[in-house]
Amino acid sequence: MKAFAQLFLSLDETNKTNEKVKVLKDYFISVPDTDKMHMLALFTGRKPKRQINATLMRNWAIEASNIPAWLFEESYHVVGDLAETMSLLMPQNTGSSNKSLTEWVAEINTLGDKTE
Amino acid sequence: MPKKPLLEFTDRGIYCDKGKFYIDPWKPVDDAVITHAHADHAYFGHKHYLAHHLSKQILLYRLGEINLQTVGYGEKILKNGVEISLFPAGHVIGSAQIRIEYQGEVWVVSGDYKVEDDGISTPFEPVKCHHFISECTFGMPVYQWKPQLQIFNEVNSFWRSNLDNGLSTVLVGYSLGKAQRILQNLDLTNGKVYTHGAIENTMQALRNNGVQLHPTERITFNTPKDDIKKGIVLAPPSAVGSAWMRRFGPYNWGYCSGWMAIRGAKRRRAADRGFILSDHADWDGLISAIDATGCECVYLTHGYTATFSRYLAEIGFNAREVHTLYGGEEEDAVTKDDVAGGEELKVSSSGGDLEGAGEVKEGDTI
């Protein structure tokens, strides 16, 4: 997952197509085949089925960021992207994980069966 | 009849009727007290100006021959029995909060401020008052700054990596404040710092005011492109996309601004890199600064005033929204101001000195 996060960051840090191609090439060379497959699926819009609905996610984010719901909505209005709003408002994560993209996707796919 | 407040909000600016003076007025008045030299706070056309010593040369450079009196922080000035004193706002070099006292009642006008010590501006100092008039440019909880050391590590490694890849580096930031803050925190073992005319003029005004700044070199027609590639260029926002900037290509450019906290803001400007660096207080900074004044009432002048005042009211402050013409020096006013700097250069360029924004047309042929 760290390689995937770095890929996204690197792509976001340049406006030059050649540079983006180089970043993608570096990613493909360095990760296992299953990660490449998941990355391609995510980047081409074939996301796995959503396991937790947006309303729940939003409510948890509001709770974690310790602000009133209306302020969360206003922030979303300013930022324009729900995932980015959540990442900006929630406290910094202090832990870290070495799971691969493949392992994360597998784990997320089991979440639908769990209770809150 | 209720007592008239010491300060009131008029269509010319914040006004003290007892002392017969305005603070940061946007229309010509007789007596103006100026928080800092940014274009949306220091307007042309007042009969008398009062500002901090460190704003002197920059105000004279930007506004020309004005009738200007300067004071130090904490020094007391009396106007018609009303006591005025300036306290550090930490926004840019020479920026001040204005403290007004009359018969034991104290008001403070923040101007623009940030609470982090940037190493070049006198650090922000909370001032106890009954009424606090505060900005809230970044009064949304999504704006949370990281320590500047962390940001400048990113900036310096960006520069390093461009050098390794044979690319020029251009950093864009406002010419008063951001440019000096960047300059003083660049790793100069990487190379030399080259400046756009509008920025160099600002640096020069500050140096004339006794401010010690790292060396910079103004970019002229004669500056070799290869030398620039080995160094770094500081440019104002108005230079983005100009022929002046294109001649440094191939380059990577970074925008240094608080607005870069949001990905869409960076994408709209098509910046290669956004460095989240602001001279304004972030969300927590605003709340802590307001809390530290111990004020009975806080007035929010510019920024996300509606949202921020509603939140402050919910957590127990007596907060009110006020409409002023401040704000936007990180956005539109930047262009106006830097263009003004460029026009001055044009005048001097008629004397054979072709520099800065005035050379945009000629730059095309280089």
HADDOCK unambig.tbl for C-alpha pairs under 7 A between the chains (distance, minus, plus):
assign (segid A and resid 13 and name CA) (segid B and resid 272 and name CA) 5.53 0.50 0.50
assign (segid A and resid 13 and name CA) (segid B and resid 273 and name CA) 5.31 0.50 0.50
assign (segid A and resid 14 and name CA) (segid B and resid 272 and name CA) 4.54 0.50 0.50
assign (segid A and resid 14 and name CA) (segid B and resid 273 and name CA) 6.73 0.50 0.50
assign (segid A and resid 15 and name CA) (segid B and resid 270 and name CA) 6.87 0.50 0.50
assign (segid A and resid 15 and name CA) (segid B and resid 272 and name CA) 5.35 0.50 0.50
assign (segid A and resid 75 and name CA) (segid B and resid 140 and name CA) 6.71 0.50 0.50
assign (segid A and resid 75 and name CA) (segid B and resid 142 and name CA) 6.58 0.50 0.50
assign (segid A and resid 79 and name CA) (segid B and resid 262 and name CA) 6.24 0.50 0.50
assign (segid A and resid 88 and name CA) (segid B and resid 142 and name CA) 5.34 0.50 0.50
assign (segid A and resid 89 and name CA) (segid B and resid 141 and name CA) 6.67 0.50 0.50
assign (segid A and resid 89 and name CA) (segid B and resid 142 and name CA) 5.63 0.50 0.50
